[in-house]
């Protein structure tokens, strides 16, 4: 899957170093609620597990020009009988945020989920302190559905978890 600045490809074990970069960036960890840094071996073990998991699809977000992996996204808990799935996205470093890369990746994956996987609903959870993320999700059509109050305790503070979704009919409305 390819867009103007980025393309998506399936995750590989060789992506472990790029994954590790996101766990060493304090701001990225805060935005995603990741509690600690992970070792390369822990990440490789995780990648092996998710690559084999048929209830999900995981993609590297890569720059068209350099082929560098700058982030990752997942379609999780694919529920074919109910035509629904859960979505998550994360950039590896704050240097890659605010440049439209995430928006392009989400546009690709939304098209894929509704047209190729034939799903009807894509849901995500985002922490209330991730204002930039919430704005990006709304930009591509996600709608706030609910709030899990004070669901995350991170660095001495509570944050709400916001549930957002997009339906195939939302896109058809324009």
N, C-alpha and C positions, 0 to 999 in steps of 0.2 A: 504494500500500500504506500502510495507516494503522494506528497503534496508539494507546494512551492519550495519550502525551505527544508522540509524533513521527509523522512520515510520511516515506515515501521517494518520491522522484521522480527521473527520469532527469537525469543531469548535463547542464549547458549551458555554453557558452563564458562566459556571464555569471557563472558561479560562480568565475571565476579569482581574484578578490580573496579570497574565502573560503578557497580552496585555499592561497593565498599565506600567509594567517594561520598555517596549521599549520607552514609552513617557517620562520616567524620565532619560533616558540615553542621554546625550547631543550629543554624536557622532552619535548614531543611528538616533536621530531626524535630525541632519545635513545631513546625508546621504540620508534620505528619504524626506527631505524638510518638516518635521512635525513642524509646527510653535510654538507649546506649549505643555505643559503637559496636560493630560486630567484626570478628576476625574473618580473614579470607576463607579459612576452612569452614566456619559456620555458614558463610554466604554460599560457598560451593555446595554444601549439604542441602541448604534451602533450595538452591537452583535445581539440583538434581530432582528433588521432591516435586517441585512445581512443574517441571518439564514433563514429568510422568503423569501428572494429575489431569485426567480427562474432563474434570468439571470446570476447568479454567483454561484461558489462553493468555499468555504473557508475551509482551512485545517490547523490544528495545526501540527507543526514539532516537534516530540517528540523523545527523546533518547530511544533506545531499552533497554538499561540496567536499567535506572532509571524511565522511563515513563515521565520524566520531559519535559514540553513544553518549547522549546528553540527558537521558531520562528513561523512564520505563512506565508502562501501563499494563493493567490487567483487566480482563473480563473474568469475574469470579462467580462461583455458585451458579453456573449456567443451569437454569431450570427450564428445560425444553417443554415439558407439559404445560407450564404456566407462561411460557414465552417471555421469561424475565431473566435478568442477570444483574450482578453488582459490578461496579466499575471503580477503579482507582488509578491515579496517575501521580507521578512524582518526577521532578527534575533532579539531577545529580548534584547540582550546585546552583547557588543564587545567581551566578553569572549567566545562567541559561533562562532565567525568568524575565518576564516583561518584554519578550521579543517576538511573541506570537507563535513560538514553537509548540507550546501546550495547546493553544487554540487549534492549530493545524492538526495536531495529533488527535484531538477530540473530534474534530470534524470527520477525519478518516474513520475513526472507530465507531462513531455514531452511524455513519453510512453503512459500515460493515455489519454492525449488530442488527440494524433494521432491515437491510436489503439482502444480505448473504445468510446470516444466521436466522433470519425471519422471526426475530424477537419483537415484542411489543413494548417492553419496559426496561429501562436501564436506570439503576439506582446507585447513589453514592452517599458516603458519609464524609463530612468535612468539619473540622473544628472551628468554632466561632472566631478564634483569633486569626484564622487564615483568611483575612479579608480579600487579599489578591486572588486566592483560589476561588472563593465564593463568586467574586466578580467574573472570573474567567468561565466558571460553570454556567452562570446566568447568561453570559454572552453567547454561548452556543445553544442555549435553550433549556437548561435544567431549571426546575422550579422547586422552591423550598416547600417541603411537605410537613415537616415536623422538627421538634427539638427534643433531644435528650439532655435535660438540664444537668450541668456540672458533671458530665460523663468522663472527663479527663482531668486528672490531677497531675500537673507537670510543673516542675520547678517552683513548687509552693503555691501555685495558683490553679483554680478550677476553670475549665472551659466547657461550654456546651458543645454537643455534637449535633450538627444540623443534617437532617436527612433531605436529600434532593433527588429528583428523578426527571427523566424525560421520557415521553411516550411517543410511539410512532405517529400518533394522531397530532401531537404537538408540532412535529415537523411538517405534516401535511397542511396544517393551518397556516404555515408560513412564518 
